[in-house]
Amino acid sequence: MPTMTDEFFADLSGARAIGPTTVLERVVLIPDPTEYRTADCLVAFVALLSWCLCTDHSVLRIDDSAGGVNASRTLPLPLDGATAVADLHRLLAPEIPSTGAIRVRCLDRDAAVVPLGLSVAMSRSGRPDRVSLTVEGRHPHQGRLCDLAGNLATLLGRVRSHTGTLADLDPFDGTQLTAMKSRWQQANPVLPMITVPELIARHAHHRPEAPALTYRGDTISYRALWAEVSELANKLTDRGVRPGDKVAALLGPGPAGVRCFLATMLAGGCHVPVDRRMPQARRDHLLADSGAGYLLDPDAEEPVTETGAPHAPSDPDLAYQLYTSGTTGKPKGIGISHRNLTHLLANPELPLDLRPDDVWTLFHSYSFDFSVWEILGCLATGGRLVVLDAENVMDPSRLRVTLQREGVTVFCHTPSAFARIIAVDERDPLPLPRLRYVIFGGEKLEPPPLLSWRLHHPDVRLINMYGITEATIHATFHELSDEDLCEVRSPIGLPLPGTALYLVDPDTGRRLVPDGAVGEIWLGGTGIAAGYHNLPELTEQRFPTGVLGEDRLLRTGDLARRRLDGRLEYLARADDQFQWHGHRIEPGDIESALREHRLVANAAVVMSGRSGGLIAAFVVARAEADSTGPPTKQQLSEHLRTRLPQYMVPHVFHFVAALPLTDTGKLDRRGLIAIDESGGPDAVSHRPAVQRDRRESDAEQIPAAVARIPVEPLSAVQERIFIADRLAGVPNGYVETLAWRVGGGPIELAALRAALTALTERHRLLRTGFVVDRGRVRAVAGSAWEPAVRVIEVSEPPEFGATLSTPMVPASGRLLEAVVVRARGAEDVLVLHQHHLITDEGSLGPLMDDLDRCYRAARAGAPATQWPGAQYADLPPEPEPEAGALAAATESLAGVPISILPPVHAVAPDGRIAVEVPVARQVLRSACRTYGAPAHTLIAAALALALHRWLETPDITFGSVVSTHAEGAGAAIGPQFDLTVVRSHLGTVGDVVRSVRARIADALDGPPVPYHRLVAGIRSERGAAPYCEVLLSGYGSAAADIPLGAHRLTRLRVPAALRRQGHPIVVTAHDVGAPFDLDLCYQGERVSRAGAEALAACLRDALLTVVGAGEAPRTTEMVAAQQVPTVATILTAGPAAPANGAPRSVPAMLEFAAATAHSAPVVQSRFESAAPESRTGSRDPVRSADLADEIRRSWLDVLDATDLGLDDNFFDVGGDSAKLIAVHAELERLLGREVPIGVLFACPTIRELADHLEAEGPS
């Protein structure tokens, strides 16, 4: 549940706005300054915080300037409502200096300073001269600050004489309370004195031939319907039914329930629906508890019988009595009167345009109050009611056809049930041209999943109506805008006219909460029931009287907050929370984390009473788990421990086919508790839920503030990443984590937040979400937002991947997060989490450059200079591959299998193996010069050699990342890399290196052939990427420090993500630390641990062999008989095991030893020779005066040109990536030092390159 700190202070300070930080001040009037001391002001401020903050404890920070010396100290502060005000006086008084000025701030649960503060200037007598309430932010909300200043003044007038607790202090005086109430409720409309049958009879009289009721294709008119109702009503009165008598109706699906309901009301009775499908014991309880003297069974030969229950006088105005779940496990009855119903059905101010030509559906059970709205909302306005049969209720595809065929205009549904229709509609949209309204109710609505529906049906108005049975179905109204569909909130809008709605402190139950705070919804007005049937104590508890100036109110048990626009946001049921060992736990938090597991489709969590209280999780496995088995308790526990505190990890896991639902389609938490307490799902049978698995709709969040859903172009790379991310079923599988050590002092958090927010404003892609529409991926551009910046204070820095707080969902449009890790006595560490859909290593440079611009501007309080690059969506689209190039690329893969990994018979957990090869940098540079290839190409060649040996096959393929960014297209933030397939034939080490180099060079400089076009129509049996089951990632670029304002950021090594969809093995080459610093990640269902370790050993050896060949071009030949690459062994004691982890045979061991015995000393000697002169031989570094000439000569040699000018662009005179690599190697040899290859792209002329290198100097 959102807290005050998260939402209220964000609204108050304008945290979501963009711009410089400002301080807004409001002077607080003290009733009589001569009677007050500064301690009184602090106690009043603490009382205000206690009222605002949803926490029991906090920390107060007091800054003062007594004696001309600035001092700051913190004080742990109890904010529990039970804290005595007198104790606060004793606690705070010693902390206040005698003179000067103080400023008081509060630290929230994350140790961040909340924007609300108190400033007090004191006289020499120690009394407050001036008291001000301040708020700091980008766009402080003046109206709310004024309200809080008035509340503080009220508290100041009460704290000196108050002898009770904080909870007893009311921050409102009479004037403030009246103003608050006037803002919180609508004017009462004038309602007619009429019964429900009279409302419907008007249409039977004035429009007798109008269609009234349709069932399975047969339609009857209002004349015919009213005749049938009147006939049944006469039977009831003939049997003795009198006004106020209870008539129970035993009902199932079909139109008979409509006739029974109307006939009972027409006879003056009170309708008590009983679902014939419910257990007999519950039916007996309802019949006995209701006191119904008559039973109406439309399927019986004699439909009306007496029950024998003693006649009890009842309210003649009662229209119906429904039963809802009770806290004791026994259902409780709620009687609704005709007066209650006219508040909804005859309300002239109801914000719905309901017409006589409307067509409604009856979908829900007669025992659910949503069906009352469907029946009476339709017939009271003269519409036609289509009663749905069981087949339509169970099958969303059939239901959609019915909606189209019958021309339905008003469709009422619970969000859970509507999710099934969305799922069908996403696959195959069906036009519904007559549909005007979809009205949601019955449970919390999460709007983002509705975006795809809105895309297909833009003219349908989506309405969310919050309500509760005790308040006659509906209490609020909200029409969902496009902006609502793009926010992870549940808006319920404004109270209906005639409904009073208050948000009351849920802990005290006595005082209102301020606008923006979390409070319990209390309802009043004409629609409120009189109480619970035969439950006077519960009625007194839930229906307080004489409170807040109302005759009677209803405590709903629902939590909500009022937003800045005045509308309400529903949060949760207060009683869904539970406590375990003092911790308040929201089960939804655990359920969401469980759904993130790749094998979990749905989950629910409850607190059971067995063994002193256990947290029990019920898990529905995905269909994919049928072949692998459901996840184990250990796997789920480990999964949750990475996302939740230990105390939130369930103690018990039950695997069920479906979660049980109540008869109204809601999750049956009481049923789950009963299942757990009886020992598990096998001990208690429950009805399988007919409900769409909501793992997709629950997870997807849509970008903020979309105006009519503008759609951005989508690159092929983004589409491939999106699909792979969806298929992976693992949260954050495509989220890249980057980390830097921050030099130059701590990061300024406010400036970092402002800079990141500015980035989302400057780059459309950083505010773009990705959704599925008609089977295609669409990019939806939203508005600027503030990425999260969390501060983690630790004794030791954690693994950076663990700092990601929540899953990044592509549809959210919020795919960037920053974390600042602070350890005492150490430099800050900045961690960025970014989804590959919006950026990758290829665009990291532009991203960090612009972050630097925005950070500097935020610190200076000025706007950042204009972004000099392009928008990713505006870059030229990917060209169609030339037919000849596509044919050639396809031909190059002829004969090689699309899958090279052998099957694994036992599924193991995923894993990561660090592959560290201690090669000196000068040795690596020498090898690069020898082969005319960068380090990444040598790693690719080593991987090819390792795969040949590991798989014992002469022909292998793997994937490697290459840049898709066209040269000269301009800098842009967005994914810049795609896959290329590298094929390797068995040969010498040199042959392999040269063939891999040529393949990568072709991908960079030849006619472009996108990977998705190359493999179009190819499907791997195991879902792996064709030809790319093994992927080489990482770019081998230099890790130079980068600026962030006055700071210098030094790149840190971050472990690679464990899983990439379609790539069972991913080798990531890091560009920090040692030259050969790699992670080998593998998927347990495709590669065993032993097999992965064997491949890692082969890769280590292959890397040493490639580097060892750097100064020995005539490398050892392969063993011809076996066609196995010769791999020098340094770090392993024997040959690598085959892919399945089985040991090698004795002959293979002997062959391994013979093939590698002469190679190891050569490589070992290179490690021992690490003197600086070995980098360049005996040649001295070039003098700066000769630099331009030396660069020109090297270009002439490589380009085979006769003349070059100082300002000729390398790429304009015949240069390409392969030739640039050769120039780069010669330049490093010439200078005797490393040169980042990116410098040659950034400085493509001789003059620019010479100027840059001279400015850098020899270091």
ZIDADA-V526784 format. One line per field, one symbol per residue. phi: phi as a letter, one per 20 degrees, with the letter a starting at -180 (. if undefined). burial: # if it has 24 or more other C-alpha atoms within 12 Angstrom, else .. A space follows every 10 residues. Layout:
BEGIN
phi=???
burial=???
END
This chain:
BEGIN
phi=.fdgffdfff ffemfeedqf fcddccfdee gbgfeddfgf fffffffffg feeebecbcd dddccfmmdf cbbdbgcfdf geffffffgf fegfedffbn cccdcdeefe mefffeccdc ddefenefeb cceccdrebg efffffffff fffffgfdff dfdddffeee fdefffffff ffedbefffe dfebefgfff fgffeecfef fdbcblnecd efffffffff ffffffffeo fcgnfecece ccfpfgffff fffffffned fcfcffefgg ffffffffff mfeccdcfee fdfdceenff fcfcffefeb cddcfdfene fdecedeffg ffgeedefef eceecfefcd dddeffedff ffffffffff dneddeeeef fffedfffff ffgffemfdc cdbegfffgf fgfffffbfc fcfefdcdde anafedfgfe fffffecfee edddcfabgf dmmcccbbef effffdcebc fdmdffgnde ccddgfeemc cfdfgneebe fddbofeeff qefmcfffff fecfdmdlmd fbcdeemddb beefeneecf daffeffbdc lneecegfff ffffffffdd ebbbccddef lmocedddcd ffffffednf fegfffffff feccfgfefg eccddcfbef dffenefeff fffffffeop ffecebfgfe bffdffffff ddffleellf defcffffff ffffffffmd fmfddedcbc eeenoffeff ffffffffgf fecgffcddc cdclmdecdd eddgbdffcd ddececgeff ffefecfedg ffmcdbbdcd eccgmcffce dddbfffdab gfdfggffff ffgffffffe mcfffffeed egfefgffff ffgfffffff ffdfneffcd effdecedff bccfdddfdf ffffffffff embfffffff fffffffgff elcecccbdc ecfdeffnfn fberfddcec eddcdfafgf gfffffgfff ffffdegfcg gfffdgnece fdmefgmcgd cddocmffdf fcebmeeddd fdfcgfffcc fncfccddee dcmfgdccdd dcefedcfff fffffffffg ffffffffef dcgefgffff feldffcfdc dceafffffe nfffffgfff fffffdfeef gfffffffdc fgfffcmeff fffgfeffff fffffgffel debbefdfeg fedofbffff ffffffffff embfcgffff ffcedfffff ffffffmef
burial=########## ########## #.######## ..#..##### ########## ########## ####.#.... ....#.#### #.####.##. .#..###### #########. .######### ##...##### ########## ##.####### ########## .#..###### ##...##..# #..###.... #...###### #.##.....# #####....# ######.### .######... ########## ########## ########## ######.... ..#..##### ########.. ..####.... ...####### #####..... ########## #######.## .#.#.##### ########## ########## #########. .######.## ####.##### ########## ######..## ##.####### ########## ########.# ########## ########## ########## ########## #######.## ########## ########## ###.....#. .###...#.. .######### ####..#### ####.###.# ....###### ########## ########.. ...####### ##.......# #....##.## .###...### ########## .######### #######..# #....##.## ########## ######..#. ########## ########## ########## ##...##### ########## ########## ###...#### ########## ##....#..# ########## ########## ##....#### ########## ########## #########. ...#..#.## ###.#..#.. .....#..## ..#..##### ##.#....## ########## ########## ########## ########## ########## #####..... ########## ########## ########## #####..### #####..... ..######## #########. .####.#### ########## ########## ########## ########## ########## ########## #...####.. ...####### ##.####### #......... ###.##..## .###.##... ...###.... ##....#### ######.##. ...#.#..## #...###### ########## ########## #.######## ..#......
END
